Amino acid sequence: MVVHWRITREPDEVVAYIVKALLAQQDKECIFLVCQEGYHWALLVIFPKWNTVYIIDSKGYHPPSSYSINKLLDRAFSAYVEKNGRHDRNLGGKVIWKHHQ
């Protein structure tokens, strides 16, 4: 779980936390990350081996760029790839963001 306060005030620590979680769980099909976004929560379902993140948001559709965790997760995934984390080599460190409807 990642809260908005931490995302805005301690971004490097959040990135390090996500990288550590991705590396520790890279043999899993997906990883769940609950993220506080302002006054509501969003669930991110991360599929590392496909470089894909699904956003499930109780408030409906918002573009990925509207989430405060967006850039931090992109940074974390790039670091994960640099450390030889399991991923789609055709996509490198690029994350595909999708919104579950």
PEWOSUL-V633723 format. One record per residue. N is the residue number from 0. SS is DSSP state (hx for helix, st for strand, lp for the rest). OMEGA is omega in whole degrees, 0 to 359 (NA if undefined). D_LAST is the distance of its C-alpha to the last C-alpha in whole Angstrom. Layout:
# PEWOSUL-V633723
n=N ss=SS omega=OMEGA d_last=D_LAST
n=N ss=SS omega=OMEGA d_last=D_LAST
This chain:
# PEWOSUL-V633723
n=0 ss=lp omega=179 d_last=22
n=1 ss=st omega=181 d_last=22
n=2 ss=lp omega=184 d_last=23
n=3 ss=hx omega=180 d_last=23
n=4 ss=hx omega=182 d_last=27
n=5 ss=hx omega=179 d_last=27
n=6 ss=hx omega=184 d_last=25
n=7 ss=hx omega=185 d_last=27
n=8 ss=hx omega=183 d_last=31
n=9 ss=lp omega=186 d_last=31
n=10 ss=hx omega=181 d_last=28
n=11 ss=hx omega=178 d_last=31
n=12 ss=hx omega=178 d_last=31
n=13 ss=hx omega=178 d_last=27
n=14 ss=hx omega=180 d_last=27
n=15 ss=hx omega=178 d_last=30
n=16 ss=hx omega=181 d_last=28
n=17 ss=hx omega=178 d_last=25
n=18 ss=hx omega=180 d_last=27
n=19 ss=hx omega=179 d_last=29
n=20 ss=hx omega=179 d_last=26
n=21 ss=hx omega=180 d_last=25
n=22 ss=hx omega=182 d_last=28
n=23 ss=hx omega=185 d_last=29
n=24 ss=lp omega=187 d_last=26
n=25 ss=lp omega=177 d_last=26
n=26 ss=lp omega=179 d_last=27
n=27 ss=lp omega=178 d_last=23
n=28 ss=lp omega=179 d_last=21
n=29 ss=lp omega=180 d_last=18
n=30 ss=st omega=179 d_last=19
n=31 ss=st omega=176 d_last=17
n=32 ss=st omega=177 d_last=18
n=33 ss=st omega=186 d_last=17
n=34 ss=st omega=175 d_last=18
n=35 ss=st omega=179 d_last=19
n=36 ss=st omega=182 d_last=18
n=37 ss=lp omega=183 d_last=20
n=38 ss=lp omega=176 d_last=20
n=39 ss=st omega=183 d_last=17
n=40 ss=st omega=173 d_last=15
n=41 ss=st omega=176 d_last=13
n=42 ss=st omega=175 d_last=12
n=43 ss=st omega=177 d_last=13
n=44 ss=st omega=187 d_last=13
n=45 ss=st omega=175 d_last=16
n=46 ss=st omega=187 d_last=17
n=47 ss=hx omega=185 d_last=21
n=48 ss=hx omega=176 d_last=22
n=49 ss=hx omega=180 d_last=19
n=50 ss=lp omega=187 d_last=19
n=51 ss=st omega=175 d_last=15
n=52 ss=st omega=173 d_last=13
n=53 ss=st omega=177 d_last=10
n=54 ss=st omega=175 d_last=9
n=55 ss=st omega=187 d_last=7
n=56 ss=st omega=181 d_last=9
n=57 ss=lp omega=179 d_last=10
n=58 ss=lp omega=178 d_last=11
n=59 ss=lp omega=186 d_last=8
n=60 ss=lp omega=169 d_last=7
n=61 ss=lp omega=178 d_last=11
n=62 ss=lp omega=182 d_last=12
n=63 ss=hx omega=182 d_last=13
n=64 ss=hx omega=180 d_last=17
n=65 ss=hx omega=180 d_last=16
n=66 ss=lp omega=182 d_last=16
n=67 ss=lp omega=181 d_last=20
n=68 ss=lp omega=187 d_last=19
n=69 ss=hx omega=184 d_last=18
n=70 ss=hx omega=179 d_last=22
n=71 ss=hx omega=179 d_last=23
n=72 ss=hx omega=175 d_last=21
n=73 ss=hx omega=178 d_last=22
n=74 ss=hx omega=181 d_last=26
n=75 ss=hx omega=181 d_last=25
n=76 ss=hx omega=177 d_last=24
n=77 ss=hx omega=178 d_last=27
n=78 ss=hx omega=177 d_last=29
n=79 ss=hx omega=179 d_last=28
n=80 ss=hx omega=179 d_last=28
n=81 ss=hx omega=179 d_last=32
n=82 ss=lp omega=178 d_last=33
n=83 ss=lp omega=174 d_last=32
n=84 ss=lp omega=182 d_last=29
n=85 ss=lp omega=182 d_last=27
n=86 ss=lp omega=176 d_last=25
n=87 ss=lp omega=185 d_last=24
n=88 ss=lp omega=178 d_last=28
n=89 ss=lp omega=181 d_last=27
n=90 ss=lp omega=181 d_last=24
n=91 ss=lp omega=182 d_last=27
n=92 ss=lp omega=182 d_last=25
n=93 ss=lp omega=179 d_last=22
n=94 ss=lp omega=175 d_last=19
n=95 ss=st omega=180 d_last=16
n=96 ss=st omega=178 d_last=13
n=97 ss=st omega=179 d_last=9
n=98 ss=st omega=178 d_last=6
n=99 ss=lp omega=181 d_last=4
n=100 ss=lp omega=NA d_last=0
